[in-house]
């Protein structure tokens, strides 16, 4: 095998080109736009196919990507900064019920993944990759945990499995969510709001001026969270408590971001920085995923394609059952419950943007659901990551 090293600058350029072409293809492909497939995933899959073809020709590219982990931490810090803890408490009883339901869901999701992996003769820990790590967690969480699975457990193709499962979940979550919610509304004869133009309020035009100073302030704030999270992670590793060593460093970035947002919510400099945090962290995730997918080795997945499809099909069927028979019922069996159930299918298999896509499809036809639009993003984009971490740690403890 002829290994060709790619330096850091060229590697970063290729990652940006991967992102650019992915977004370009998405923009010009209605089907990809409809199901909200991420641009970096589209471009990354194409890049992975190119590297697989080169591998067949006896050529392997070795990328140098020193900023990849930093970009990942910036994304998770951004999630935390956009989740003010005081604001999260305003969701009331329905918020707590939905969060508890989502936690029960990910427990069963991991049970199915681990059990099915064991039955199919795979490493049981690998079942977690086909469970809540990639499905409820998404591409970012899957890629973050893949590093630990590779380093700590010797799973050589952890990243490839994570990206494959997360992509599958993203597509299926977007396909089944809105039809499932529509079924609940029509089948149960639910009373729905009249179709109004109030939904446009949820799609506010991005008229805010993109000032360079705001972007710079957001980068500084995210960088502070990243640096502090790395310092805390190193301190934890120095203390050498086994269960603490299992916590990925992105968790500290998430918690630090939420702490900053809560403690300094009224601070003028923080408010200025927060204006562009969401966009900056979203861009960080896109570039991180493009870099991560450049390193995907598709040829290592061929032998596992059949068992992965079996497990993921089981996860999809379970999601349909759980969201219909549990999520919808415990949330009140009304229109808001149906909208939140469609959102749960979206982030339970895919990601929070998928959940929002599902809910948009419903509310644009049946009418607005303010409760769903407030609660689902908070659970799907913040609390589920913390809950998911706890559940995964418990499963790893018992599997070890």
ABEGO torsion letter per residue (X at the ends): XBBBBBBAAAAAAAAAAAAAAAAAAAAABAAAAAAGBBAAAAAAAAAAAAAAAAAAAGBBBBBBBAAAAAAAAAAAAAAAAABBAAAAAAAEAAAAAAAAAAAAAAAAAAAAAAAAAAAAGBBAAAAAAABAAAAAAEAAAAAAAAAAAAAAAGBAAAAAAAAAAAAAAAAAAAAAAAAAAAAAAAAAGBBBBBBBAAAAAABBBBABBBBAAAAAAAAAAAAAAAAAAAAAAAAAAAAGBAAAAABBAAAAAAAAAAAAAAAAAABAAAAAAAAAAAAAAAAAAAAAAAAAAAABBAAAAAAAAAAAAAAAAAAAAAAAAAAAAAAAAAAGGBAAAAAAAAAAAAAAABBAAAAAAAAAAAAAAAEBBAAAAAAAAAAAAAAAAAAAAAAAAAAAAAAX
